[in-house]
């Protein structure tokens, strides 16, 4: 067993698991669970619009690792695992959601042909500290009456760091079971590890965990994941030192915010002690970032 084991929060592994044309059923299960779709609203089939391709990561180790899909009703989905958030990630999320929405419109097609677009961002850290809820849903509405202007574009942000459930028998909903599989799936590293029956009862989870186990034993896929992790680490370090040089000595507040943002981007890559040393933050501050709000 390799020293470093990658769970489903690794974005390359996430796309391999849910963005492969042969595993569309697993993707439908994930979408239904994350959005709480039930009964007539449940999606039964999706087409993956940008399938997993290992050449993407060989040529560009910092490429966008998202999953674009379309269901039978024409609803478009963009799903992304964002453990290390890029700069201006809110603007970036709006850009990619609107781009997926507008890309449906072919030349000379009427606006009526535009279908709903749903963006789902799975976030590795805590990015809405003012909210206890780990699932925050945004859409267009009147700020006074809260009436919807339209539900044609939705953005969903799910903060895995706020999910503290660690006892499978207490998992009640498909949403909780899938969050457990995503965040703690690396507890089941080998085929011999007993996956709790509460997870096995949820359609799609066993296949997702099996794919995770396979990927960690495949030398080529591991090389893709390790190369991307190194590239992300290097990029985060470059951004940190660039900001350090650009921040005036008297701008303490700006420097502190820069340190926190860089620390968030390093949580899935480095140990707390190393992050504290690289960013200049106190070790307790780094540990609090990792554990999320109390």
DOTILUM-154581 format. One record per residue: residue in three letters; z, y, x of N, C-alpha, C in turn. Coordinates in steps of 0.2 Angstrom, whole numbers, plus 5000, padded with zeros to 4 digits. Each point is the difference from the previous one (the first is absolute). Layout:
N
alaZYXZYXZYX...
This chain:
294
unk500049945004500050064996500050065004unk499550054999500050065005500650044999unk500250045005500650045000499950054994unk499550045000499950054994499749974994unk500350004995499749974993499950064996unk499450004997499750054996500149984992unk500350054997500149994992499450044997unk500149994993499550034996500050085000unk500550035003499950075001499650025006unk499849965004499450025005499450014996unk499750065001499450014996499449965001unk499949985006499449955001500249934996unk500649985001500149944996500050014993unk500250064997500050014993499350004998unk499550035003499450004998499749935000unk500149965005499849935001500249964994unk500650014998500349964995499850024993unk499950074998499850024994499350034999unk499750015006499350025000499549965002unk500149934999499549955002499749984993unk499349995000499649984994500249944997unk500349955004500249944998500750004997unk500450065000500750004998500050064995unk499550014996500150054994500549994995unk500249934999500549994995500750025003unk500150005006500650025003500150084999unk499450035001500050084999500150024993unk499749964995500250024993500749994999unk500349945002500749994999500450065003unk499950025006500350065003500050064996unk499450024998499850064996500450004993unk500049944997500350004993500850015001unk500349975006500750005001500250085002unk499650035004500250065002499950064995unk499549994996499950054994500449984994unk500349945000500349974994499549994994unk499449975001499549994995500249934997unk500050014993500249944996499649994994unk499949944998499749984993499250025001unk499850054995499350025000499850045006unk500550035003499950055006499949965006unk500249945000499949965007499349995002unk499950015006499349995003500049935002unk499449974999499949935001499549995006unk499650055002499549995005499850075003unk500049995007499850065003499449995005unk499650055002499549995005500250055006unk500149975006500250045006499450035003unk500050075000499550045002499950015007unk500549995004500050015008500449945003unk499749944999500449945003500250005007unk500549965002500350005006499449985005unk500050035006499449995005500450015007unk500049955003500450015007499750055005unk499350014999499650045004500350074999unk500250024994500350074999500550025005unk500449955002500650015004499950005007unk499449965002499850005007499750065002unk499650034995499650065002500550074999unk500449994996500450064998500749984998unk500550005005500749974999500450054996unk499850064999500350054995499750014994unk499549964998499650004994500550004994unk499850034994500449994994500049934997unk500649975000500049934997500350004993unk499550014996500150004992499649954997unk500249994994499649954996499850044994unk499350004999499750034994499749944995unk500250004994499849954995499850034994unk499749964996499850024993500149944995unk500350024994500249944996499450004995unk500149954995499449994995499950064995unk500550044999499950064996499850065004unk499849995006499850065004500550045003unk500649985000500650045003499949995007unk500050055004500050005008500750005002unk500249965006500650005003499950025007unk500550035003500150015007500749985002unk500149955004500749985002500050005007unk500650035003500150005007500749995002unk500149975005500749995003500050055006unk500550054999500150065004500749995003unk500049975006500749995003500150075004unk499550025004500050065004499550054997unk500350054996499650054997499750055005unk499350014998499750055005500250074998unk499850055004500150074998499750024993unk500350044997499750024993499849954996unk500549954999499849944996500050014993unk500350054997499950014993499350034999unk499850055004499350024999499549945001unk500249965005499549945001500049964994unk500649984997500049964994499650034994unk500050064999499650044995499350005002unk499850005006499350005002499749934999unk500449955002499749934999499949984993unk500550024996500049994993499450034996unk500050075002499450034997499349985002unk500049985007499449985002499849934997unk500449964999499949934996499850024993unk500350054997499850024993499350025000unk499850055004499450035000499449965003unk500249955004499549965003499649954994unk500450004995499749964994499350034997unk500050075001499550034997499350005004unk499549964998499450005003499650054998unk499450015004499650064999499750004992unk500050064997499850004993500449974995unk500649975002500449974995500550054997unk500149994993500550054997500749995002unk500450054999500750005001500349944996unk499849994994500349954996500049935003unk499649995005500049935004500650005005unk500450055001500549995004500649964997unk500349965004500549964997500750015004unk500549984997500750015003500149985007unk500350045004500249985007500750005001unk500349955003500749995001500149995008unk500450045003500250005007500749975000unk500149955004500749975001500150005008unk500550045002500250005007500749975000unk500049955004500749965002500250035006unk500650045000500250045006500649965003unk500050005007500549965003500650045001unk500050065000500650055000500250034994unk500550045000500250044995499750075000unk499650024995499650065001500150054994unk500449974995500350044994500750005000unk500450025005500750005000500450024994unk499750054997500350034994500049964994unk499649945000500049964994500349935002unk500449974995500249945001499549944999unk499550024995499549954999499649985005unk499849945001499649985006499350004998unk499850014993499350004998499950074996unk499650045004499950074997499350004998unk499850024994499450004997499850084998unk499450015003499750074999499350004996unk499950054996499450014996499950074998unk499550024997499850074998500450014993unk500450055000500350024993500250075000unk500150024994500250074999500750015003unk500250055004500650005003500650034995unk499850034995500450024995500249954995unk499549974997500149954994500049935002unk499749995007500049935003499449964996unk499650034996499549964997499449995005unk499749945000499549985004499450044999unk499750035006499350024999499549945000unk500249955005499649945000500449955004unk499849944999500449955004499449965004unk499550045001499449975004500249995007unk500550045003500249995007500749995000unk500349955003500749995001500149985007unk500650035002500349985007500649974999unk500149945003500749975000500249995007unk500650025002500349995006500749964999unk500049945004500549955000500350005007unk500750025000500350005006500449945002unk499849965004500349935001500750015003unk500150055004500650025003500650004995unk499850024994500650014995500149934997unk499649955001500149944997500549965004unk500649994997500649975004500149934998unk499749974995500149944997499949945005unk500549965002499949955005500249934997unk500149994994500349944997499549984995unk499549955001499549984996500249984993unk500649974999500249984993500150064995unk500150065003500150064996499450044999unk499449975002499450044999499849984993unk499850054996499949994993499350014998unk499750065002499350024998499549985005unk499349994998499549995005500050055006unk500150064998500050065004500549995006unk500749984998500549985005499849945005unk499749954997499849945004499550025005unk499550044998499550015004500250055006unk500550054998500250045005500449965005unk500449954998500449965004499549965005unk499449974997499549975004499750045006unk499950074998499750045004500550025006unk500650024998500550025005500349955004unk500249944997500449955003499649945001unk499350004999499649935000500149975007unk500150045005500049985007500749955001unk500450004995500549955001499849934999unk499449994998499749934999499450005005unk500249995006499550005005499649935001unk500349954998499749935001499949974993unk499549955000499949964994500649974997unk500549985005500649964999500550044997unk500050075001500550044997499950004992unk500649994997500049994993500050074996unk499450014997499950064996500450004993unk500450054999500449994994499649994993unk500249964996499749984994499850064996unk500450055000499950074997499450035002unk499849995006499450035003499449964998unk500149935001499549954998499850004993unk500450034995499850004993499650064999unk499950045004499650064999499349995003unk499550004995499349985002499850055006unk499749975005499750035006500450015006unk500750004999500450015006500049945005unk500049944998499949955005499450005004unk499450024997499450005003500050065005unk500350064998500150055005500449985006unk500649974999500449985006499749955004unk499649954997499649955004499550045004unk499750054998499550045004500350035005unk500650034999500450035005500249955006unk500249944998500249955005499349985004unk499549994997499449995003499850055005unk500050064998499850065004500450005007unk500649994999500550005006499849955005unk499749944998499949955004499250005003unk499750054998499350015002499950055005unk499849985006500050045006499650064999unk499450004997499550054999500350064996unk500349974994500350054995500650035003unk500449975004500650035003499850055005unk499449995004499850055004499850064997unk499750004994499850054996500650044998unk500549974998500650034997500450035006unk500049975006500450035006499650065002unk499350005001499650055002500150064996unk500149994993500050064995500750035001unk500649955001500650035001500150045006unk499749985005500050045007499650074999unk499449994996499750074999500450054996unk500349974995500450044995500650035004unk500349965004500650025005499750065004unk499549995004499750055004499850064997unk499750004994499950064996500650044998unk500549964998500650034998500350045006unk500049975006500350035006499650065002unk499450004999499550065002500250064995unk500149984993500150054996500750035001unk500549965002500750025001500050055006unk499749985006500050055005499650064999unk499449994996499650064999500450054996unk500449984995500450044996500650035004unk500349965005500550035004499850065004unk499349995002499850065004499850064996unk499849994994499850054995500650044997unk500649975000500650034996500450055005unk500050064997500450045004500749985001unk500450025006500649985001500550024995unk499950064997500550034995499949974993unk499449964999499949974993500349934999unk500750005000500449944999499849964994unk500050044994499849964994499449965000unk499450045003499449975001500049945004unk500450005006500049955005500449944997unk500550014996500449954997499549964995unk499650044996499649964995499449965004unk499850035005499549965004500349945003unk500650005002500449945003500149954994unk500150024994500149954995499449974998unk499550044999499349974998499849955005unk500050015007499849965005500449935000unk500750014999500449944999499849964995unk499950034994499849964994499349955002unk499650035004499449975001500149945006unk500650005003500149955005500549954998unk500250004993500549964998499849925000unk499449994999499749934999499849985007unk500050045005499749985007500649995005unk500550055000500550005005500749994998unk500449985004500749994998500350075000unk500650014996500350064999500250045006unk500249965005500350035006499450045004unk499449965000499450035003499850064997unk500050004993499750054996500550065001unk500649995000500550065002499850035007unk499949965004499950025007499350045000unk499549984997499350035000500050074996unk500450004995500050064995500550055002unk500649985003500550045001500550004994unk499949964995500550004995500649965002unk500550014996500649965001499949934997unk500349955003499949934998500249994992unk500550034998500250004993499550024995unk499750065003499450034995499449954999unk499949965006499449965000500249944995unk500649975001500349954995500050024993unk500150064999500050024993499350014997unk499650025004499350004998499749934998unk500249955004499849934999500349974994unk500750024998500349974995499850034993unk499850075001499850034994500650044997unk500050034994500550034997500649964997unk500650025001500549964998500150004992
